[in-house]
């Protein structure tokens, strides 16, 4: 999507912006790691709580998820230009 130049942040202009869907490949183990790195888990739980969560999550994934799978994400690019 092309956009007209728009001042977005005191001297920076958004010249071009595009969003697009993309499939990101995961294994059960890599998805567990991705979720563990989430601020709701790794950054907000105590170490013993993280360990308990991780064991439960790995067990759940072994029951409901295939060994490998794709998760839909969205990517975005933006071209900015300095304006005077």
PyMOL CGO cylinders between C-alpha atoms (Angstrom):
from pymol import cmd
from pymol.cgo import CYLINDER

trace = [
    CYLINDER, 0.00, 0.00, 0.00, 1.53, 3.32, -1.03, 0.3, 1, 1, 1, 1, 1, 1,
    CYLINDER, 1.53, 3.32, -1.03, 0.73, 6.21, 1.21, 0.3, 1, 1, 1, 1, 1, 1,
    CYLINDER, 0.73, 6.21, 1.21, 1.09, 9.94, 0.91, 0.3, 1, 1, 1, 1, 1, 1,
    CYLINDER, 1.09, 9.94, 0.91, 3.93, 11.44, 2.92, 0.3, 1, 1, 1, 1, 1, 1,
    CYLINDER, 3.93, 11.44, 2.92, 2.66, 11.83, 6.48, 0.3, 1, 1, 1, 1, 1, 1,
    CYLINDER, 2.66, 11.83, 6.48, 4.49, 13.36, 9.42, 0.3, 1, 1, 1, 1, 1, 1,
    CYLINDER, 4.49, 13.36, 9.42, 4.48, 10.63, 12.07, 0.3, 1, 1, 1, 1, 1, 1,
    CYLINDER, 4.48, 10.63, 12.07, 7.05, 11.68, 14.62, 0.3, 1, 1, 1, 1, 1, 1,
    CYLINDER, 7.05, 11.68, 14.62, 8.38, 15.23, 14.67, 0.3, 1, 1, 1, 1, 1, 1,
    CYLINDER, 8.38, 15.23, 14.67, 10.50, 15.25, 11.53, 0.3, 1, 1, 1, 1, 1, 1,
    CYLINDER, 10.50, 15.25, 11.53, 9.98, 11.71, 10.25, 0.3, 1, 1, 1, 1, 1, 1,
    CYLINDER, 9.98, 11.71, 10.25, 7.53, 10.93, 7.49, 0.3, 1, 1, 1, 1, 1, 1,
    CYLINDER, 7.53, 10.93, 7.49, 6.00, 7.61, 6.53, 0.3, 1, 1, 1, 1, 1, 1,
    CYLINDER, 6.00, 7.61, 6.53, 6.60, 7.30, 2.80, 0.3, 1, 1, 1, 1, 1, 1,
    CYLINDER, 6.60, 7.30, 2.80, 5.63, 3.66, 2.24, 0.3, 1, 1, 1, 1, 1, 1,
    CYLINDER, 5.63, 3.66, 2.24, 4.08, 0.93, 4.34, 0.3, 1, 1, 1, 1, 1, 1,
    CYLINDER, 4.08, 0.93, 4.34, 3.20, -2.68, 3.62, 0.3, 1, 1, 1, 1, 1, 1,
    CYLINDER, 3.20, -2.68, 3.62, 1.88, -5.54, 5.77, 0.3, 1, 1, 1, 1, 1, 1,
    CYLINDER, 1.88, -5.54, 5.77, 1.88, -9.14, 4.69, 0.3, 1, 1, 1, 1, 1, 1,
    CYLINDER, 1.88, -9.14, 4.69, 0.97, -12.53, 6.15, 0.3, 1, 1, 1, 1, 1, 1,
    CYLINDER, 0.97, -12.53, 6.15, 3.68, -15.12, 6.62, 0.3, 1, 1, 1, 1, 1, 1,
    CYLINDER, 3.68, -15.12, 6.62, 3.76, -18.67, 7.91, 0.3, 1, 1, 1, 1, 1, 1,
    CYLINDER, 3.76, -18.67, 7.91, 6.41, -19.25, 10.59, 0.3, 1, 1, 1, 1, 1, 1,
    CYLINDER, 6.41, -19.25, 10.59, 7.48, -22.87, 11.03, 0.3, 1, 1, 1, 1, 1, 1,
    CYLINDER, 7.48, -22.87, 11.03, 7.74, -24.33, 14.54, 0.3, 1, 1, 1, 1, 1, 1,
    CYLINDER, 7.74, -24.33, 14.54, 8.36, -27.65, 16.22, 0.3, 1, 1, 1, 1, 1, 1,
    CYLINDER, 8.36, -27.65, 16.22, 6.73, -28.42, 19.54, 0.3, 1, 1, 1, 1, 1, 1,
    CYLINDER, 6.73, -28.42, 19.54, 10.02, -27.56, 21.23, 0.3, 1, 1, 1, 1, 1, 1,
    CYLINDER, 10.02, -27.56, 21.23, 10.52, -24.28, 19.39, 0.3, 1, 1, 1, 1, 1, 1,
    CYLINDER, 10.52, -24.28, 19.39, 6.89, -23.23, 20.02, 0.3, 1, 1, 1, 1, 1, 1,
    CYLINDER, 6.89, -23.23, 20.02, 7.37, -23.99, 23.71, 0.3, 1, 1, 1, 1, 1, 1,
    CYLINDER, 7.37, -23.99, 23.71, 10.46, -21.78, 23.68, 0.3, 1, 1, 1, 1, 1, 1,
    CYLINDER, 10.46, -21.78, 23.68, 8.61, -19.02, 21.85, 0.3, 1, 1, 1, 1, 1, 1,
    CYLINDER, 8.61, -19.02, 21.85, 5.81, -19.06, 24.39, 0.3, 1, 1, 1, 1, 1, 1,
    CYLINDER, 5.81, -19.06, 24.39, 8.28, -19.26, 27.30, 0.3, 1, 1, 1, 1, 1, 1,
    CYLINDER, 8.28, -19.26, 27.30, 9.99, -16.12, 25.97, 0.3, 1, 1, 1, 1, 1, 1,
    CYLINDER, 9.99, -16.12, 25.97, 6.65, -14.28, 25.99, 0.3, 1, 1, 1, 1, 1, 1,
    CYLINDER, 6.65, -14.28, 25.99, 6.43, -11.55, 28.61, 0.3, 1, 1, 1, 1, 1, 1,
    CYLINDER, 6.43, -11.55, 28.61, 3.47, -13.29, 30.25, 0.3, 1, 1, 1, 1, 1, 1,
    CYLINDER, 3.47, -13.29, 30.25, 5.64, -16.32, 31.06, 0.3, 1, 1, 1, 1, 1, 1,
    CYLINDER, 5.64, -16.32, 31.06, 9.39, -15.80, 31.20, 0.3, 1, 1, 1, 1, 1, 1,
    CYLINDER, 9.39, -15.80, 31.20, 9.34, -12.20, 32.34, 0.3, 1, 1, 1, 1, 1, 1,
    CYLINDER, 9.34, -12.20, 32.34, 6.57, -12.40, 34.90, 0.3, 1, 1, 1, 1, 1, 1,
    CYLINDER, 6.57, -12.40, 34.90, 6.77, -15.79, 36.62, 0.3, 1, 1, 1, 1, 1, 1,
    CYLINDER, 6.77, -15.79, 36.62, 9.14, -17.05, 39.29, 0.3, 1, 1, 1, 1, 1, 1,
    CYLINDER, 9.14, -17.05, 39.29, 11.64, -19.73, 38.25, 0.3, 1, 1, 1, 1, 1, 1,
    CYLINDER, 11.64, -19.73, 38.25, 9.67, -22.58, 39.86, 0.3, 1, 1, 1, 1, 1, 1,
    CYLINDER, 9.67, -22.58, 39.86, 6.48, -21.35, 38.17, 0.3, 1, 1, 1, 1, 1, 1,
    CYLINDER, 6.48, -21.35, 38.17, 8.21, -21.24, 34.78, 0.3, 1, 1, 1, 1, 1, 1,
    CYLINDER, 8.21, -21.24, 34.78, 9.41, -24.81, 35.28, 0.3, 1, 1, 1, 1, 1, 1,
    CYLINDER, 9.41, -24.81, 35.28, 5.90, -26.01, 36.17, 0.3, 1, 1, 1, 1, 1, 1,
    CYLINDER, 5.90, -26.01, 36.17, 4.39, -24.10, 33.23, 0.3, 1, 1, 1, 1, 1, 1,
    CYLINDER, 4.39, -24.10, 33.23, 6.97, -25.54, 30.84, 0.3, 1, 1, 1, 1, 1, 1,
    CYLINDER, 6.97, -25.54, 30.84, 6.29, -29.15, 31.90, 0.3, 1, 1, 1, 1, 1, 1,
    CYLINDER, 6.29, -29.15, 31.90, 2.54, -28.66, 31.53, 0.3, 1, 1, 1, 1, 1, 1,
    CYLINDER, 2.54, -28.66, 31.53, 2.92, -26.89, 28.18, 0.3, 1, 1, 1, 1, 1, 1,
    CYLINDER, 2.92, -26.89, 28.18, 5.19, -29.58, 26.71, 0.3, 1, 1, 1, 1, 1, 1,
    CYLINDER, 5.19, -29.58, 26.71, 2.70, -32.25, 27.83, 0.3, 1, 1, 1, 1, 1, 1,
    CYLINDER, 2.70, -32.25, 27.83, -0.19, -30.33, 26.24, 0.3, 1, 1, 1, 1, 1, 1,
    CYLINDER, -0.19, -30.33, 26.24, 1.69, -29.87, 22.98, 0.3, 1, 1, 1, 1, 1, 1,
    CYLINDER, 1.69, -29.87, 22.98, 2.46, -33.61, 22.81, 0.3, 1, 1, 1, 1, 1, 1,
    CYLINDER, 2.46, -33.61, 22.81, -1.30, -34.25, 23.07, 0.3, 1, 1, 1, 1, 1, 1,
    CYLINDER, -1.30, -34.25, 23.07, -2.69, -31.60, 20.70, 0.3, 1, 1, 1, 1, 1, 1,
    CYLINDER, -2.69, -31.60, 20.70, 0.00, -30.50, 18.25, 0.3, 1, 1, 1, 1, 1, 1,
    CYLINDER, 0.00, -30.50, 18.25, 1.78, -32.30, 15.43, 0.3, 1, 1, 1, 1, 1, 1,
    CYLINDER, 1.78, -32.30, 15.43, 5.57, -32.58, 15.71, 0.3, 1, 1, 1, 1, 1, 1,
    CYLINDER, 5.57, -32.58, 15.71, 5.94, -29.62, 13.30, 0.3, 1, 1, 1, 1, 1, 1,
    CYLINDER, 5.94, -29.62, 13.30, 3.45, -26.92, 12.32, 0.3, 1, 1, 1, 1, 1, 1,
    CYLINDER, 3.45, -26.92, 12.32, 3.12, -23.39, 10.94, 0.3, 1, 1, 1, 1, 1, 1,
    CYLINDER, 3.12, -23.39, 10.94, 1.67, -20.39, 12.76, 0.3, 1, 1, 1, 1, 1, 1,
    CYLINDER, 1.67, -20.39, 12.76, 0.34, -17.40, 10.85, 0.3, 1, 1, 1, 1, 1, 1,
    CYLINDER, 0.34, -17.40, 10.85, 2.17, -14.16, 11.65, 0.3, 1, 1, 1, 1, 1, 1,
    CYLINDER, 2.17, -14.16, 11.65, 2.17, -10.76, 10.02, 0.3, 1, 1, 1, 1, 1, 1,
    CYLINDER, 2.17, -10.76, 10.02, 5.21, -8.87, 8.85, 0.3, 1, 1, 1, 1, 1, 1,
    CYLINDER, 5.21, -8.87, 8.85, 5.39, -5.17, 8.15, 0.3, 1, 1, 1, 1, 1, 1,
    CYLINDER, 5.39, -5.17, 8.15, 7.81, -2.82, 6.49, 0.3, 1, 1, 1, 1, 1, 1,
    CYLINDER, 7.81, -2.82, 6.49, 7.86, 0.94, 6.65, 0.3, 1, 1, 1, 1, 1, 1,
    CYLINDER, 7.86, 0.94, 6.65, 9.97, 3.44, 4.73, 0.3, 1, 1, 1, 1, 1, 1,
    CYLINDER, 9.97, 3.44, 4.73, 10.58, 6.62, 6.69, 0.3, 1, 1, 1, 1, 1, 1,
    CYLINDER, 10.58, 6.62, 6.69, 12.01, 9.85, 5.40, 0.3, 1, 1, 1, 1, 1, 1,
    CYLINDER, 12.01, 9.85, 5.40, 13.44, 12.75, 7.38, 0.3, 1, 1, 1, 1, 1, 1,
    CYLINDER, 13.44, 12.75, 7.38, 11.58, 15.95, 6.64, 0.3, 1, 1, 1, 1, 1, 1,
    CYLINDER, 11.58, 15.95, 6.64, 12.61, 19.50, 7.41, 0.3, 1, 1, 1, 1, 1, 1,
]
cmd.load_cgo(trace, "trace")
